[in-house]
Amino acid sequence: MHGQVLDVTMASEGIESKKSASELMSSVYVRFSKYVHAGYPETIDLYGKRLGELSLKGASGSSKDLESFNTLESFRATIELAVAAMIVRLKPELIERMPPAHQKWFQKMLGEA
């Protein structure tokens, strides 16, 4: 509703826009909503390391680095387990043909060591 009013006003003033006012308002709403609800931690990172200071470089060097590292480490471990389980279920004969180092990795991943 507000978007239509703005579009009419802009048109009467001879102002052109690539997007309608409602699209622009929706875009702003979504971005602020994601910030308020922490939908994107990167949005919060714009505030940097010091309270009240805006930084376009993010919060590198902050406590969030350890959080990010731990998240990536859990992803890595999950992927390792998934790959090992898929190969064991789909092509177990492949393990016997692998080099000993790879066989040890499978034993370690599957708890057979």
DOLONU-51176 format. One record per residue (C-alpha): x, y, z. Coordinates in steps of 0.1 Angstrom, whole numbers, plus 5000, padded with zeros to 4 digits. Layout:
XYZ/...
***
This chain:
500050005000/502750255010/504850144980/501950234956/501650574972/505350644968/505350514932/502450744923/504151034940/507450964923/505750934889/503951264894/507351424902/508951274872/511251054892/512150724876/513350414895/514450064883/512449904911/509149984926/508950144960/507349834975/510249624962/512849864977/510949875010/510649495011/514449465005/515249705033/512749525056/514249185049/517849305055/516949475088/514949175099/517848945092/520049175113/517549205142/516948825143/520648745136/519748565104/523148655090/525948685115/527848865088/525449145091/526249175128/529949165118/529549495101/529749655135/533249525139/535049465172/534349785191/530849885202/529350155181/531950145153/530950035119/533449835100/533249695064/536049455072/534049255096/535149115130/538248935120/540348865150/537448855174/535948575195/533748475165/536848345147/537048045172/533247995168/533647985130/536647745132/534747505155/531747515131/534047435101/535747165121/532446995128/531447015091/534746855082/534246565106/530646515094/531846505058/534546255066/532046025084/529546055055/532145975029/533345675048/529845545054/528845585018/531845395005/531445115030/527745085021/527945134983/531344984974/533044805003/535344614979/537044944971/538544965006/540544635000/542044784969/543145114985/546645184997/547245095034/547245455045/543745495031/542545175047/543845295081/541745615076/538645405070/539445195101/539945515121/536745675108/534545365114/536045285148/537644955136/541245045147/
***
